[in-house]
Amino acid sequence: MQLNKQVSFYKTLGDSTRLKIIYILSSGRLHVGAIAGKLGLTPPTISHHFSKLKEINLVYSRREKNTMYYYLNEKVMKHHAQVLLNITQWREEENTMSDDREKEKQKVLNNFFTPDGKLKSIPAQRKKKLFVFEHMVEGLKTGVKYEEKAMNEYIKRFHDDFATIRREFIINQYMFREAGIYELNPKELWAKID
């Protein structure tokens, strides 16, 4: 999808007179004088709107003897309508992918955590490891500064190897460390799972 073309198309359609012209042309070809009469506007005003509609290729003209007739370019209209439909399909696909990701994450958590929340082992596979760490840092609060001792105690609730996990939190940018103080990073900085 070419965003600039879409924006230009919808900006041009953002005029009620142009929408009325499109509606009138959907019934068939007409000349400027006929459309001006139907809308109660002057022919130069209609010509101005036609020039704008021609810029986005929504109308085209053909001369028959001394009269210029205008036609609606239905192919262009259908194309832009299809782009809008595709946006909703992309959103649905995105939501499906998000649901699939959550199911996969839950499966990993079920495999690596005991029912009481203890981590059985640190996964070797990166994706699984990130699912596990993401789950663990969800219990930390944004904006709170944690001393190293407090971080160790927090991690021990999940696993005894707090030093490795603490280091992984930093490597994967879940947390920021300065002078022994840890702080949760915004989610946008976290290592990407996909």
N, C-alpha and C positions, 0 to 999 in steps of 0.2 A: 504494500500500500504506500503510495506516495502522499505523505502527509500534507505537503504544500498544496497539491491539487485538491485534496479533500477540503482543506480549510478554505481555499478560494471558491470552491463549488458552493459550500454552505454559506459563506459570507454573501455571495451573490444572491443566493436564494433567500437571504434574510430581509427581503423587501416584499411587502404585501402585493404591490402592483406586479412584480415579476412572477410571484406565485399565481396570481390571477391569470396572467398571460399564459403560463404553462398549463393551467387548468383549461383555458379556452382552446389552446392548441392541441390538447389531448383528444379533442373531437375531430381534428383535421386541420388542414392548411388554411391560412387566412392572410390577408394583406393588412398593412399598417392601418389603413383607414377603417376597415371593418372592426379591428380590435379597439381602435380609439373610440369608435362609436359605442361599442359594447361596454367599455369602461368609463365613458364620459370624460376622456382625456384628449389632449391634442395629439395629432400625428407626430410632431417632433418629440414629445415626451415618450411616446411608445417607441420611436426609433432609438432614443437614448437607452431605454431598457433592453431593446433587442441587441444593441451593441454590447451591453454587459453580458447578456445571455449567450451571445456568440463567442465571447472571450472564454467561456467555460465549455464551449462546444455543445451546449444544451439545445440550441436551435440552429438551423441552417436555412438558407434562402435559395429560391430558384425564380428566375425571371421568366414570365410568360407574356410575350408581347410587350406591353408597356407597364405591366404590373409585377411587383416583387412579392412573391408569396413566401410565408415563413412556415416552417415545419418543426415539430418537436423531434429532437433526436432521442428516440426511445432507447436506443442501445446505450447511450451515455447515462440516461436516467436509471436504467436497470443495473448498470455497472455500479453506480454510487449506492443504490439500494442494496446491492449484494455486499458491498464493503461494510455497510452497517450491520447486515445479518452476520457477516463473518466475525465482527467484533464480539457479538454475543456468543458465537460458537467458540471463539478463542477463550472467552471468559469461562465458559462451561468446561472446556478442556483444562484450563488452569485450575479450576476448582476440583476436577477429577484427579489431576496430578497431586494437588494438595491433600486430598483424601487418601490417595494411594501412599503418599509419603508418611502420613500419620499412621496408617495401618502398618507400614513397614517399620516405623519407629517403635510402635507398640510391641510388635513381634520381637524386635531386638531387645527392648527393655524386659520383656517377659523371659527371654532366654538368659539374660545376663544379671538379672536382679532376683534375689530370693523374695518370697512373699512379704517378709518384714523390711524390705528396702535395702538390703545389703548387696553390694556388688560382688558377684562370684569371682570374676576375673576381668582384667582390662582387655577389651577386644583387640585383636591384632589388626583386623581390617579397619582402614581409616574411616569409612562411612559409619560402621557400627560404633567405632570409638567416639566419633563426633555425636552420634545419637545419645550415647551414654553420658558424655560430658555436658551436652546441652541440657539433658534431664537434671543432672546434678546442680548446675548453676541456676536453674529456675527457682531454687529456694533462696537465692541471694537477692538482696535489694539494691536497686539502682541508686547511686548517690551516697551509699553508705561506705565508709572506709573501714576495712577489716585489718586488724593487726595479724601478723603471721601466725601467732598462737591461736587466734580465733579461727583463722582459715584451717589450720591443722585439725582443730576440734570439729569443725563443720565437716571436713572431708572424712574424718574417722567414722562419722555416722554411716558412711557408705562403704569405706574400705580402709584397711590399715596402712597402705602405702601412700600416705598423704603427700610425701615429697614429690613422687612421680606425678601424681594427679595435679598437684598445685603447679608444677612445671608445665604440664600439658595445658592447663587453663591459660597460662601466659603464652605459650607457643601458638595456640589456636585462637588467640586474641579474645577469649571470653573475658579475661581480666587484664588489668593494667597494674604493674607493680612499681612502686617507687619508695626507696628507703624503708623496705620491710612492710609497707602499707599496700593492701590490695583493694582494688575498686573494680566493680563490674563495668565492662564496656557496653556501649549501645549494641543492640542485636545486629545492626548493619555492619559492624566490624568483625563479628564472629566468623570463624572459618566456615566456608560454604560447604554444605553437605553434598549438594548435587553439582 
